[in-house]
Amino acid sequence: MYRIFLTVALLSLGYSARAESGLASYYGGRGHKGEMTCAHRTRALGTTVTVTYAGHSIQCRINDRGPFVRGRVIDVSVGAARALGMMRSGIVPVSVE
């Protein structure tokens, strides 16, 4: 019984580590104009994540650390923000996988 519980717990931890939800903002920093990049606190630099907002999904490469504002899970570049359709809002709820 203990092994089953441990297996289920480890599998659920692995899944929750890949997908997260929260607020996203955008920045005009690092990266070339129009490039789809983002900043994340813990995921490995150079990895690609899928960010989804209001039916729009993009893939962007993590090239920086951040955001450092409580409640935000990711900062995306201006190019990624345009592709997501979040330029007017500035801060939007997203899903990151």
Residue pairs with C-beta under 8 A, 6 or more apart in sequence:
18 97
19 95
19 96
19 97
20 73
20 95
20 96
21 73
21 93
21 94
21 95
21 96
22 71
22 72
22 73
22 74
22 93
22 94
22 96
23 71
23 72
23 73
23 91
23 92
23 93
23 94
24 51
24 53
24 72
24 73
24 74
24 75
24 76
24 84
24 86
24 91
24 92
24 93
24 94
24 96
25 67
25 69
25 72
25 75
25 76
25 90
25 91
26 75
26 76
26 77
26 78
26 80
26 81
26 86
26 87
26 90
27 39
27 66
27 75
27 76
27 77
27 78
28 77
28 78
29 64
29 77
30 37
30 63
30 64
30 77
31 37
31 63
31 77
31 79
33 78
33 79
34 79
35 77
35 79
36 58
36 59
36 60
36 61
36 76
36 77
36 79
36 80
36 83
37 60
37 61
37 62
37 63
37 64
37 76
37 77
37 79
37 80
38 49
38 51
38 60
38 61
38 62
38 63
38 64
38 74
38 75
38 76
38 77
38 80
39 62
39 63
39 64
39 65
39 66
39 67
39 74
39 75
39 76
40 49
40 62
40 65
40 66
40 73
40 74
40 96
41 65
41 66
41 67
41 68
41 73
43 49
43 62
44 62
45 62
45 63
45 64
45 65
46 61
46 62
46 63
47 61
47 62
48 59
48 60
48 61
48 62
49 59
49 60
49 62
49 74
49 96
49 97
50 57
50 58
50 59
50 96
50 97
51 57
51 58
51 59
51 60
51 74
51 76
51 80
51 84
51 94
51 95
51 96
52 94
52 95
52 96
52 97
53 84
53 85
53 86
53 92
53 93
53 94
53 95
54 84
54 85
54 92
56 83
56 84
56 85
58 80
58 83
58 84
60 76
60 77
60 80
64 75
66 75
67 73
67 74
67 75
72 91
73 94
73 96
74 94
74 96
76 84
76 86
78 87
81 87
84 92
84 94
86 92
